[in-house]
Amino acid sequence: MKKIAFYGGSFDPLHNGHLMIARKLIDLFELDEFVFIPAFHAPHKKDKNPTSAFYRYTMLCLATNDEPKIKVSKMELDAPEKPYTVETLLKLKNELTDAQIFFVMGADSWQEITTWREWGKVLTLTNIIIVTRPDYEIGFSHITEDIWERIVDLRQKDKLRITNYELRIYITDAVQLDISATEIRQKIREKANDWRKLVPNEVAKYIEKYKLYI
């Protein structure tokens, strides 16, 4: 059975941490594909105004062009009237009936999962992979006992062997990079010179060419 992971987010901009997550999870879960899904506009972040979807999608494509197992999907950009994760996962399940699906989220998304539409359903549709950050303590007080029983803590483990196809929630610390897109945007606005090392070279060139985040 083909194993595919999907990672949704604004990616505003894509940075080295995002790419490291893709590469590490491909290895850890022995994935056949890792797919970035840039959001048209995260519905639970209505107070924020993301950069143009075209710019964010292009930066993702430029940075992953030479990564054979990493792809970029336009499924949420092509249907901005329904950007909710629960609908995206339902669509993926209907289209990929012969695949084992994993949905990737960061520790911050896990902490605010109860703000998502039908969040309980989101956690039961597919496997979930929660990627922690260094020195970031994730909590579990907001989840039900049924969800708690599905959690598999992979921290400090080098390899995962999936022996069955029951849906699980995996927690991994495979990526020890603490980079945020917010920090990068702020550095660019403040004309700091060290932001370039936080993003792929192709992304840095694109940001400079189109004068983004200034």
C-alpha positions in Angstrom: 0.0 0.0 0.0 1.3 3.4 -1.0 2.1 5.8 1.9 1.5 9.5 1.3 1.8 12.4 3.8 0.1 15.7 3.3 1.3 18.9 5.0 -1.0 21.8 5.0 -0.2 25.4 5.9 0.4 28.9 4.8 4.1 28.4 4.1 4.6 32.2 4.1 7.4 31.7 3.2 8.6 28.1 3.0 11.7 27.7 5.1 14.4 25.1 5.9 12.4 23.7 8.8 9.5 22.8 6.4 11.9 21.1 4.0 13.6 19.2 6.8 10.2 17.9 8.1 9.5 16.5 4.6 12.8 14.8 4.3 12.9 13.4 7.8 9.3 12.1 7.7 9.9 10.4 4.3 12.7 8.5 5.9 11.0 7.8 9.3 7.7 6.6 7.9 9.2 5.2 4.7 6.8 7.4 2.6 6.3 7.1 -1.1 5.3 10.8 -1.4 5.2 13.9 0.8 2.8 16.6 -0.4 2.8 20.2 0.6 -0.7 21.8 0.5 -0.5 25.6 0.6 -3.7 27.1 2.0 -5.6 29.8 0.2 -6.3 31.3 3.6 -6.3 29.4 6.8 -9.9 29.7 8.0 -9.0 29.7 11.7 -6.7 32.6 11.2 -9.1 35.1 9.8 -7.3 38.0 11.4 -4.2 37.4 9.3 -3.6 38.4 5.7 -1.2 36.0 4.0 1.0 36.7 1.0 -0.5 36.0 -2.4 -1.2 32.3 -2.9 0.6 32.5 -6.2 3.8 33.6 -4.5 3.6 31.0 -1.8 2.9 28.2 -4.3 5.7 29.3 -6.6 8.2 29.3 -3.7 7.2 25.8 -2.7 7.7 24.6 -6.3 11.1 26.2 -6.7 12.4 24.8 -3.4 11.2 21.2 -4.1 11.9 21.0 -7.8 14.8 18.6 -7.3 13.1 16.5 -4.6 11.6 13.4 -6.4 9.4 12.4 -3.5 8.2 15.9 -2.5 5.3 17.4 -4.4 3.1 20.5 -4.1 -0.7 20.3 -4.5 -3.0 23.2 -5.6 -6.1 21.5 -4.3 -6.9 24.1 -1.7 -5.8 27.0 -3.9 -8.2 25.8 -6.6 -11.1 25.6 -4.2 -10.7 28.6 -1.9 -14.4 28.6 -1.0 -13.8 25.4 1.0 -10.4 25.6 2.6 -11.2 23.6 5.8 -8.9 20.7 6.6 -11.8 18.3 7.3 -13.0 18.8 3.7 -9.5 18.4 2.3 -9.0 15.2 4.1 -12.4 13.8 3.1 -11.5 14.6 -0.5 -8.1 12.9 -0.2 -9.7 9.8 1.3 -12.2 9.5 -1.5 -9.6 10.0 -4.2 -6.8 7.8 -2.7 -8.7 4.7 -1.6 -5.7 2.5 -2.1 -3.2 4.6 -0.1 -2.3 5.0 3.5 -2.7 8.7 4.3 -0.8 10.7 6.9 -1.7 14.3 7.8 1.2 16.4 9.2 0.9 19.2 11.6 3.2 21.2 13.8 3.1 21.4 17.6 1.4 24.8 17.5 -1.4 23.5 15.3 -1.9 20.6 17.7 -2.2 23.0 20.6 -4.9 25.0 18.7 -6.6 22.0 17.1 -9.9 22.7 19.0 -10.3 25.9 17.0 -10.5 24.0 13.7 -13.8 23.1 12.1 -14.9 19.5 13.1 -11.5 19.0 14.8 -12.5 15.7 16.3 -13.4 14.4 12.9 -10.1 15.7 11.5 -8.2 13.5 14.0 -10.1 10.4 13.0 -10.1 10.6 9.2 -6.4 9.7 8.6 -3.2 9.0 10.4 -1.8 12.2 12.1 1.8 13.1 12.5 2.6 15.8 15.0 6.1 17.3 14.6 7.4 18.9 17.8 9.8 21.8 18.2 12.9 22.1 20.4 12.0 23.4 23.9 8.3 23.4 23.1 6.1 21.3 25.5 3.0 20.0 23.8 -0.1 19.3 25.9 -2.9 16.7 25.8 -5.4 18.1 28.2 -7.7 19.2 25.3 -8.2 15.7 23.8 -10.6 12.9 24.6 -9.7 9.5 26.0 -10.5 7.9 22.6 -8.0 10.1 20.9 -5.4 9.6 23.7 -5.5 5.8 23.1 -4.5 6.3 19.5 -1.3 8.3 20.3 2.1 6.7 19.5 5.1 8.6 20.9 8.0 8.2 18.5 10.3 10.7 20.2 13.9 9.5 20.4 13.2 6.7 18.0 15.1 6.4 14.7 12.7 4.3 12.6 9.1 3.4 12.6 7.7 0.0 11.6 4.0 0.1 10.9 2.6 -3.4 11.4 -1.1 -2.6 10.9 -3.3 -0.1 9.3 -5.2 1.3 12.3 -5.3 5.0 12.3 -2.8 6.5 14.8 -1.6 9.9 16.0 2.2 9.9 15.9 4.4 12.3 17.8 7.9 12.8 16.6 10.8 15.0 17.4 12.7 14.0 14.2 13.3 17.7 13.3 15.3 19.8 15.7 15.1 23.1 13.9 13.2 26.0 15.5 12.4 28.3 12.6 9.2 30.3 12.1 7.9 32.1 9.1 6.9 35.0 11.3 10.5 35.4 12.4 11.7 35.4 8.8 9.1 38.0 7.7 10.1 40.2 10.6 13.8 39.9 9.8 13.1 40.9 6.2 11.1 44.0 7.3 13.8 45.0 9.7 16.5 44.6 6.9 18.4 42.0 8.9 20.9 40.1 6.8 20.7 36.6 8.4 17.2 35.6 7.2 18.6 34.1 3.9 20.2 31.2 5.8 16.7 30.2 7.1 15.2 29.5 3.7 16.3 27.5 0.6 18.4 29.5 -1.8 15.7 29.5 -4.5 13.2 31.0 -2.0 15.7 33.7 -0.9 16.2 34.7 -4.5 12.5 34.8 -5.2 11.8 36.9 -2.1 14.5 39.4 -3.2 13.4 39.5 -6.8 9.7 40.3 -6.0 10.5 42.3 -2.9 8.3 40.3 -0.6 7.7 41.0 3.1 9.2 44.5 3.0 
